Amino acid sequence: MRKFKSWDFEVDLDDPKTYEHLPSTSKELDDLMFKEIGQAYCYMNIWHKNIFGSKKRDGGQKKRVNKMINTFCENRKDHYDDIIWYQEQIYLFQNETENMC
């Protein structure tokens, strides 16, 4: 059991129920992750670049998001058929980016 704590809840990253709301094929998951990456990119680098240009203002979120993107891109080819890996990456990425301010 690997616990993941957010500010208001805790989940088990090894429990498939955690990912029930996500797609279940590699193609759908790949498409969803790139959609999420694109939205985060636009949000941080175009729409709200004044906030995400300073660690003091974004609390280090841009750095965390970029690290997650790099990890995904560097490991994607080795996990393309690993549905749980994909779902976990998307789950964690969405958790990090859903409350961008």
C-alpha positions as CSV (number, residue, x, y, z in Angstrom):
1,M,0.0,0.0,0.0
2,R,1.4,3.4,-1.1
3,K,-0.5,6.2,0.5
4,F,-0.9,9.5,-1.3
5,K,-2.0,12.5,0.8
6,S,-3.5,15.6,-0.6
7,W,-4.5,18.5,1.5
8,D,-8.0,17.1,2.2
9,F,-7.9,13.4,1.5
10,E,-5.7,10.2,1.3
11,V,-5.8,7.4,-1.2
12,D,-3.9,4.2,-1.8
13,L,-2.0,4.4,-5.1
14,D,-2.0,0.6,-5.4
15,D,-5.7,0.3,-5.2
16,P,-7.3,0.1,-8.7
17,K,-10.4,1.8,-7.3
18,T,-8.4,5.0,-7.1
19,Y,-8.4,5.1,-10.9
20,E,-11.9,4.0,-11.7
21,H,-12.8,7.4,-13.2
22,L,-9.9,7.2,-15.7
23,P,-9.8,5.5,-19.1
24,S,-8.5,1.9,-19.3
25,T,-6.6,1.7,-22.6
26,S,-3.0,2.9,-23.3
27,K,-4.2,5.0,-26.3
28,E,-6.9,6.9,-24.2
29,L,-4.5,7.4,-21.3
30,D,-1.7,8.6,-23.6
31,D,-4.1,11.1,-25.2
32,L,-5.4,12.3,-21.8
33,M,-2.0,12.8,-20.4
34,F,-0.9,14.9,-23.3
35,K,-4.1,16.9,-23.1
36,E,-3.4,17.6,-19.4
37,I,0.2,18.5,-20.2
38,G,-0.9,20.9,-22.9
39,Q,-3.4,22.6,-20.6
40,A,-0.8,23.0,-17.9
41,Y,1.7,24.4,-20.4
42,C,-0.8,27.1,-21.6
43,Y,-1.9,27.9,-18.1
44,M,1.7,28.4,-16.7
45,N,3.4,29.8,-19.8
46,I,0.7,31.9,-21.6
47,W,-2.4,32.6,-19.6
48,H,-0.8,33.2,-16.2
49,K,2.9,33.5,-16.9
50,N,3.0,36.5,-14.5
51,I,2.2,34.1,-11.6
52,F,4.3,31.1,-12.8
53,G,7.4,33.2,-13.5
54,S,8.3,33.4,-9.9
55,K,8.8,30.7,-7.3
56,K,7.6,33.0,-4.6
57,R,4.3,33.5,-6.4
58,D,3.6,29.9,-7.6
59,G,5.0,28.2,-4.5
60,G,7.2,26.0,-6.7
61,Q,4.3,24.5,-8.6
62,K,5.8,25.2,-12.0
63,K,8.9,23.3,-11.0
64,R,6.9,20.4,-9.7
65,V,4.7,20.2,-12.8
66,N,7.7,20.4,-15.1
67,K,9.4,17.6,-13.1
68,M,6.3,15.4,-13.5
69,I,6.2,16.1,-17.3
70,N,9.8,15.1,-17.6
71,T,9.3,12.0,-15.6
72,F,6.3,11.0,-17.8
73,C,8.1,11.7,-21.1
74,E,11.3,9.9,-20.0
75,N,9.5,6.8,-18.9
76,R,6.5,6.7,-21.3
77,K,8.1,4.3,-23.8
78,D,9.0,1.8,-21.1
79,H,5.4,1.8,-19.7
80,Y,3.2,2.2,-22.8
81,D,1.3,-1.0,-22.0
82,D,1.3,-0.5,-18.3
83,I,-2.2,0.8,-17.6
84,I,-1.8,1.2,-13.9
85,W,1.4,3.2,-14.4
86,Y,-0.4,5.5,-16.8
87,Q,-3.4,6.0,-14.5
88,E,-1.1,6.8,-11.6
89,Q,0.8,9.4,-13.6
90,I,-2.4,11.1,-14.7
91,Y,-4.0,10.9,-11.3
92,L,-1.0,12.6,-9.6
93,F,-0.6,15.2,-12.4
94,Q,-4.3,16.1,-12.2
95,N,-4.0,16.4,-8.5
96,E,-1.1,18.8,-8.9
97,T,-2.7,20.9,-11.6
98,E,-6.4,21.0,-10.8
99,N,-6.0,23.9,-8.3
100,M,-3.5,26.1,-10.2
101,C,-3.9,29.6,-9.0
